[in-house]
């Protein structure tokens, strides 16, 4: 299998005995890994493709837990089955399937004709997975909600022994997304159909243990139609005050348009958003579908999705103000469209980094119809971050038909994509997870001057000099961690350091194995990490 990223490793840059180190850069061998490069410490060259011979499987959504393990959801079809089952898998931080989770790192749920669409974590680490089952073919769809403990077994504190099925629609109920609020209550989004009217938006609210919250919407379900248009939710997000934003599509006049609604904390449409709680936007010549939505810290909304034209497809990123109007300070009048020469782009997910830069993930295909996982990074203004990958975007490929649907950012700001690859075998899709290095990602309030952090010599073999500069006084901690986040030793512990230049001698524990470690600077104002090598 070939595994490639968007650029090769650069030649080494050795300046005497002093190495300048930026946040979260790695030094494999004699090369310097760059922002947007595949992480060589993850699986094989940054890409994991665990396959079961004869099985057809793919991933739709991904999260990371407190230990930076990767939990992803999708579907799997075994040989001889007519349909698939919900499929949840967990990787260790190194990119190997975690055999302490369920059976060999894999959990499956449901009869044939089930899938997994989205996943979220409650505060205690309980995994909430959602998807859809067909009771009879092709009708009778039900929403599935499954709660798993950290070991991959059904959560005993969840209703019905760990799983339930929901049917807010009289004929068909489809679950596409899930969100968790600050009280660990659960919101399940999707669409319903009563076999008479068109499909409509639906959000169901469950208490943290899975019991329905009948005070939300109408007996636990908020249902929204679009004047007879067929519509469906693709993603939801919850504000801290309990308001919920839902994004997807609505079908009208043979084309789909972007559809976004906002509900108050009681499941009633919020009239202060858009037009009576709804935002609709379309182009008379093309179809638009919003696949993902994120709430920024300032209350604005980031949207990402795809555009289908007569002969091509492209991806879009948009930003709305809190009142449901385009933010004209973003991109071009609030909207960015991206395509690929003689090919196309489909965006599926959007996330915001801790420094407010915007990540968007999806799939790129070229003139030869070769697909690749794609991630692009934008500044908050909507301009591409040219320091990331090549001109702002990076790709990961195994073979010629690779796709990404899920996107996550772990505690070390590494970027994870989840999707599928077919290995040139159309009948045997396999899961594909890739991890990229983020480059410099710091909490902006920390006054450490990143460009003036020096560790020399590096790699470290004995006493080492640490040189850094602070813009203002900081109550500073400096500690060494392994790449899993475990504390190894502390150099400063809550010491008040004045503004200006500082130099001190540090040593690594003598019993540490050779490899990469993290030097973590933190204060009440923020945190940043620097990767060093022994």
TORBA-747588 format. One record per residue (C-alpha): residue number from 1; x, y, z. Coordinates in steps of 0.5 Angstrom, whole numbers, plus 500, padded with zeros to 3 digits. Example, Ala and Ser with C-alpha at 12.3 -4.5 7.8 and 13.67 -1.06 7.14 Angstrom:
REM residues 2
1|525|491|516
2|527|498|514
END
This chain:
REM residues 534
1|500|500|500
2|503|507|498
3|502|512|504
4|503|519|502
5|502|526|505
6|503|533|501
7|510|534|502
8|517|531|503
9|521|532|509
10|526|538|509
11|533|538|509
12|536|538|516
13|538|546|519
14|543|545|524
15|546|552|526
16|552|550|530
17|550|547|537
18|544|551|537
19|537|549|535
20|531|553|535
21|525|549|537
22|518|552|535
23|511|549|539
24|510|542|537
25|515|541|531
26|518|534|531
27|525|532|529
28|525|525|526
29|531|522|524
30|535|528|521
31|529|531|518
32|524|537|520
33|517|535|520
34|513|541|518
35|506|544|519
36|501|540|516
37|505|534|515
38|503|527|517
39|505|525|524
40|510|519|523
41|509|517|530
42|502|515|529
43|501|508|526
44|505|507|519
45|507|514|517
46|501|517|520
47|496|513|517
48|492|507|520
49|488|502|516
50|486|496|520
51|482|492|516
52|478|485|517
53|479|481|510
54|472|481|507
55|469|486|511
56|467|493|508
57|467|498|513
58|468|506|513
59|468|511|519
60|463|517|519
61|465|521|525
62|471|521|530
63|473|524|537
64|479|524|542
65|478|522|549
66|482|525|556
67|488|520|554
68|488|522|547
69|485|515|544
70|482|516|538
71|474|513|538
72|471|513|531
73|464|511|529
74|462|508|522
75|459|502|519
76|461|495|518
77|459|489|513
78|461|482|514
79|462|477|509
80|455|474|507
81|451|480|510
82|446|484|506
83|447|490|510
84|452|493|515
85|452|494|523
86|454|500|527
87|461|500|528
88|465|503|534
89|473|503|534
90|478|505|539
91|486|507|537
92|491|508|542
93|495|514|541
94|500|511|537
95|495|509|532
96|494|501|534
97|487|498|535
98|486|499|543
99|485|491|545
100|482|494|552
101|476|496|548
102|470|491|547
103|473|486|543
104|480|487|540
105|478|495|539
106|472|494|536
107|465|494|538
108|459|492|533
109|451|494|535
110|445|492|531
111|442|487|526
112|443|488|519
113|442|495|515
114|444|499|521
115|450|504|521
116|453|509|526
117|453|516|524
118|456|520|530
119|459|520|537
120|460|524|543
121|463|523|550
122|460|525|556
123|464|528|562
124|466|521|565
125|468|519|559
126|462|515|557
127|461|514|549
128|454|516|546
129|454|513|539
130|448|514|534
131|446|512|528
132|440|508|524
133|437|501|523
134|432|499|518
135|427|494|521
136|424|492|514
137|427|494|508
138|427|499|505
139|422|502|510
140|421|502|518
141|428|506|520
142|429|508|527
143|434|512|531
144|439|508|535
145|443|511|541
146|448|507|544
147|452|508|551
148|459|505|552
149|463|505|558
150|471|506|557
151|472|499|556
152|467|498|550
153|461|495|554
154|454|497|555
155|454|503|560
156|450|500|566
157|447|507|568
158|444|508|561
159|437|506|560
160|435|499|557
161|442|496|559
162|446|501|555
163|442|502|548
164|435|505|546
165|431|506|539
166|427|512|538
167|422|513|533
168|419|521|533
169|417|520|526
170|411|515|525
171|414|512|519
172|421|513|519
173|426|516|524
174|434|517|522
175|439|520|526
176|445|523|523
177|448|527|529
178|449|528|537
179|451|533|542
180|452|533|549
181|451|539|553
182|454|542|560
183|449|537|564
184|451|531|560
185|444|531|557
186|444|528|550
187|441|531|543
188|440|527|537
189|439|530|531
190|436|528|524
191|430|527|520
192|423|524|520
193|418|522|515
194|411|520|516
195|410|517|509
196|405|523|508
197|409|530|508
198|416|531|506
199|422|529|511
200|423|534|517
201|428|537|521
202|428|533|528
203|432|534|535
204|430|529|541
205|433|531|548
206|435|525|552
207|437|526|560
208|444|524|561
209|442|517|562
210|438|516|556
211|431|517|559
212|427|522|554
213|426|529|557
214|419|530|555
215|419|538|557
216|423|539|550
217|420|541|544
218|413|537|544
219|414|531|548
220|422|531|548
221|422|532|540
222|423|539|536
223|421|538|529
224|421|543|524
225|419|543|517
226|420|548|511
227|414|549|507
228|413|542|505
229|421|542|502
230|424|535|504
231|429|537|509
232|435|534|514
233|439|535|519
234|447|534|518
235|450|537|525
236|448|540|531
237|452|544|536
238|449|546|543
239|451|553|547
240|452|553|554
241|446|557|555
242|442|551|552
243|440|554|545
244|442|549|540
245|444|550|533
246|442|545|527
247|445|545|520
248|443|541|514
249|439|542|507
250|432|543|505
251|430|541|498
252|426|545|493
253|425|546|486
254|430|540|484
255|436|543|488
256|438|543|495
257|440|549|499
258|443|551|506
259|438|550|512
260|440|552|519
261|435|553|525
262|436|555|532
263|432|553|538
264|431|556|545
265|433|551|551
266|426|549|551
267|426|546|544
268|422|552|541
269|425|556|535
270|428|562|537
271|425|568|533
272|432|572|534
273|435|568|529
274|434|568|522
275|427|569|519
276|423|566|525
277|428|562|527
278|430|559|520
279|436|561|515
280|436|559|508
281|441|560|503
282|441|557|495
283|444|558|488
284|439|558|483
285|444|553|479
286|447|549|484
287|445|544|490
288|448|546|497
289|448|542|503
290|451|544|510
291|455|538|513
292|458|541|519
293|457|547|524
294|461|549|530
295|460|555|535
296|465|560|535
297|467|563|542
298|464|569|540
299|457|566|538
300|458|566|531
301|457|560|527
302|462|556|522
303|459|552|517
304|462|547|512
305|459|543|506
306|459|541|499
307|456|544|492
308|454|540|487
309|454|543|480
310|452|540|473
311|459|538|472
312|463|539|478
313|463|539|485
314|466|544|490
315|467|545|498
316|464|551|502
317|466|555|508
318|461|560|511
319|460|564|517
320|454|567|520
321|453|572|525
322|449|570|532
323|443|573|529
324|443|568|523
325|446|573|518
326|452|572|514
327|459|575|517
328|461|580|511
329|468|580|515
330|469|573|513
331|472|571|506
332|467|574|501
333|461|577|504
334|461|571|509
335|462|565|504
336|468|561|501
337|468|557|496
338|474|552|494
339|475|547|488
340|480|543|485
341|483|544|478
342|480|539|473
343|477|535|480
344|473|537|486
345|473|538|493
346|467|536|498
347|468|539|505
348|465|534|511
349|467|537|517
350|469|544|521
351|473|545|527
352|476|551|531
353|483|550|534
354|485|553|540
355|488|559|537
356|482|560|533
357|484|558|526
358|479|554|523
359|480|547|520
360|476|544|515
361|476|537|513
362|473|533|507
363|475|529|500
364|479|532|494
365|479|528|487
366|484|530|482
367|483|530|474
368|484|522|474
369|479|521|479
370|484|519|485
371|481|521|491
372|485|523|498
373|483|525|505
374|484|533|505
375|484|538|511
376|485|546|510
377|487|551|515
378|484|558|515
379|485|564|519
380|479|567|523
381|479|572|517
382|477|566|512
383|484|567|509
384|488|560|508
385|494|559|512
386|499|558|507
387|504|555|512
388|500|549|513
389|501|544|508
390|502|546|501
391|498|553|500
392|494|552|506
393|492|545|505
394|494|538|506
395|492|531|504
396|493|523|506
397|492|518|501
398|493|510|501
399|491|509|494
400|486|512|489
401|479|512|493
402|480|515|500
403|475|520|503
404|475|523|510
405|468|525|514
406|470|526|521
407|475|531|524
408|478|532|531
409|483|535|535
410|487|532|541
411|489|535|547
412|496|536|543
413|493|540|538
414|494|534|533
415|489|533|527
416|485|527|526
417|481|525|520
418|477|519|519
419|474|516|513
420|475|510|508
421|479|507|503
422|478|502|498
423|485|500|496
424|483|499|489
425|478|494|491
426|471|497|490
427|468|491|494
428|472|492|500
429|472|499|503
430|476|499|509
431|477|504|515
432|482|510|514
433|485|514|520
434|490|520|519
435|494|524|524
436|497|531|522
437|502|535|526
438|499|542|527
439|505|546|528
440|505|552|532
441|498|552|536
442|499|556|543
443|494|559|547
444|494|566|545
445|494|569|552
446|500|566|554
447|506|571|554
448|511|566|552
449|515|569|545
450|515|562|541
451|520|564|536
452|525|566|542
453|524|559|545
454|531|555|545
455|533|548|547
456|540|547|546
457|543|542|545
458|537|538|542
459|537|532|541
460|538|532|549
461|544|527|551
462|546|531|558
463|545|538|561
464|541|542|557
465|540|550|557
466|533|552|556
467|532|559|554
468|526|563|553
469|523|570|553
470|516|573|557
471|512|579|555
472|510|580|562
473|510|577|569
474|508|569|569
475|506|565|574
476|510|559|570
477|510|552|570
478|515|548|566
479|515|540|566
480|517|534|561
481|511|530|559
482|511|524|555
483|507|524|548
484|501|521|552
485|501|527|556
486|504|523|563
487|508|528|567
488|515|525|568
489|519|531|571
490|518|538|573
491|523|544|572
492|518|550|575
493|512|549|579
494|508|556|580
495|514|560|580
496|513|568|579
497|518|569|573
498|519|577|571
499|518|579|564
500|524|579|559
501|529|573|557
502|530|567|562
503|536|562|561
504|536|555|566
505|539|549|566
506|535|542|565
507|536|535|565
508|532|529|562
509|531|523|567
510|537|518|566
511|532|512|565
512|528|515|559
513|528|511|553
514|531|515|547
515|525|518|543
516|520|525|543
517|518|528|549
518|514|534|550
519|516|540|554
520|510|544|557
521|510|551|559
522|503|553|563
523|501|559|567
524|494|561|569
525|494|565|562
526|495|559|558
527|499|553|555
528|504|551|550
529|508|545|548
530|515|544|545
531|517|537|542
532|524|535|544
533|528|529|543
534|533|525|547
END
